[in-house]
Amino acid sequence: MRVLVIEDDRTMSGLLLKGLQEEHHVVSSALDGRAGLELAKSYQFDVIVLDWMLPGIDGLEVMRRLRTVGNASPILMLTARDAVFDIVKALDVGADDYLAKPFSFAEFLARLRALGRRQITTPRANRLEIADLILDPGTRQVFRGKHELRLTPTEYKLLEFLMRRTGSVASRRAIVEAVWGLEADVEENTLDAFVRLLRSKVDHGHKQRLIHTMRGFGYSLREEPKA
């Protein structure tokens, strides 16, 4: 499954990421509400693990904003607040499940699997399109015209991030944080190398280039104006 963990406690976040990766899940993470909200809007996740008490924007507000814009990803709320009133409030705002801290990792995984199974029966996100480039978050297939593009997981994450910002310029820092994570120490030439690889698959052999470089700032995905 593709899981987003929004948890400000670095120790807890690190343990969850390590455990989920050992279970072969694809994991993204954020350490505050604003960064988590941005990631949740940028990608289609099978499950979002969301802490209640977050800096910037708390978990309830993150969840409220996601539901307002139609994000239907299952949300597992984590919090030390275990009063019935708090549980009811979280569920009413949009949580699909609620797990009070401290908890066992085995129970955490079981609840995550249950939410993942629920997601299988719900509609997936609409596919993303620009010109003749199509990305389907549900099947994780990418087509340029009639040809399917074979992308690595990193290339896919990079392309999806850019496609969800079609027409806008994404800074290098924003791309690195979204694709590799907030704590990643990624060299600038690593990002450039992946963009070159992605460009060779998306734009090679096509008259219309879609991936554009904004020198000194970042990258964008857009159609070039017709002459």
N, C-alpha and C positions, 0 to 999 in steps of 0.2 A: 504494500500500500504506500501511497504518498502521504506523508504525515507532516503537519506543521506544528511545532511546539513553540508556544508563546509563554515564556517563563523567565522572570527576572532574576531568580536565584541561580547564579552561575553553577553552583555545585549540583543543584537539582537538574538544571537544564543539561549539564554535561552527562549526568548519569542516565537521563532519559534518552538522550541522543545515542550514547554508546549502546545502551540496551536495545533500542529500536534498530539500530544498524546491525547489531549482531543477529537480530531476527530477520534481517534482509529487507527491511523497509527503507524507502527513500525518504530522508528526513531533512527538513529545512527548519531553521530556528530564528527566533527574535527575542531580544531581552527587554523590550518595552512595548507598550500598547500601540504606539504610532507605527513602529517598524513592523509589528505583527499584522496590523491592519493593512499596511501597504502590500506585504507579501500575500496575504489572504485574497486581496483584490487582484493580484497579478497572476496567480496560478490557480488551477483547479486541484484542490487537495481532497483525498478520500476521507480524512479525518483531521480536525483541528483540535489540538490539546491546548486549553486556554486557562491560564492562572487568573484568579479574580483580582488580586491586589497587584497591580502593575503601575509602574511610573508613567507619567504622561497621560495616558488614557487607561482607565481601569478595564478589567475584563468584561464587565457588563456592558460598558459603552462600546467596546470593540465589537461585541456580539450584536448589540442593537444596531450598529451601523452596517454590519455585514448583512443582517436579515433585511434591513431597509432597502439595500440595493439588490436584493434577490439572491444573495449567496446562500445556497442550501447545503453546504458541506456540513456533515455531522460534527457537533462540537461536544467534546468532553471537558467539562469544567473541573479544574483542580483548585482546592482552597482549604484553608484551615477552618473556615467558617462552616460549621456543621449543624447549625440550628435549623429547625424545620422551616422557619420563616425565610431563611437565606436560600435553602434548597428550592422552595417554591418560587421565590423571586427569580432565581437563575433559570429555572425551567420555563417560567412564564415569558422571560425575555427572549429565549430561543435556544437554551442548552438542550442537547439530546440526552445527556447523561451527566452525572455529578459524582465526583470522587473526593472524599474528604482526606486531607493530610493528617497524619502520615498514612501511607497505604503500602500494600505489598505490590511488588512489580508484577507478580503473577496475576493478581486481580486487575491491575492496570492493563496488562496485555489482553486479558479475557474481555474486558469492556471495550477495548480498542477493536478487537476482532468482531465483536457483536455489532459495533457501529459500522465497520467496514462491510459486513454482510448486508446491513440495511441499505447502504449506499448502492449496492448492486441493483436493487429493485427500483431506485429512484432515477429520474431523468438526469443525464449528464449535461455539462455545460455546453452551450451552443458553440459550434465550431467558429474559428477565427479565420477571416479572409481578407486578403489585400491583393488586388490585381488577380492573377491566377494562382496565387499561393494560398493553400488551405491547410490549417492545422486543426485537428479534431482532438480536444482534450480527453474525450471519452475513450477513444481507441488508441490515442497517442500516435496517430498516423499523420504524416505530412506529405502533401502533394504540391508539385509545381506543374501546373497544367495537368496532363494525364499521367505524369511520371511520379511514382512514390519516391520520396527521399529517405534514405537510410541514415538516420542521425544517431550519434552516441547520446547517452543520457545528458551529458553536459551541453552538447550542441542543442538538444531539444529544449532544455531549460532556458538557454540563452535566447533561442528563437521565440519561445512562448513569451518570455519577458518583453522582448522588443515588439512582438505583435500586439500585445495588450496595451502598448503605448504607441500604436501606429500614428505617425504624423508628429510625434513629440520626440525630443532628444533626451536620451537617458545618459546621465553622467557615468563616467567610468566607475566611480565609487558605488553608485546605486546598482550597477550591473553586477559588480563583484559581490556585494552583500546579498543580492537576490539569488545569484547562481551558486556561489560557494559558501555563503553564510556570513554572518556579522563578524565572527571571530577569525575568519580565514585570512591568512597572510599570503595573498596572491600577487605575484609580480606583474607589473604592467604588461610585460611582453607575453605573459601567459594569456591574458585576456585578448591581446592582439592576435596571438596564434590561433585561439579558438574562433575569433571572428573571421580570420582568413579561411579556416577550414569550413566554417558555416557558409561563408560567401561562395566558396568554390562549389558547394552543393546547391545553394539556392539560386545564385545568379549566373553560374557558368553556363554558357551556351544560350543565354537569353539576352535579347536586345535591351529589355527594360531591367535596369538594376534596381533592387529593392533595399539593399543594405547600404547605408551611407555613413561615412565618417565625418564627424564634426571635430576637426583638428583642435587639440588642446582641451577638449571637453568630453566627448563620448561618441555614441552611435545612435542612429535612428533607422527606423524601417518605414519607408514611404514610397509612393509612386512618384516618378519623375514627371514634371509637367510635360505635356505633349507639345511638340514644336508647332 
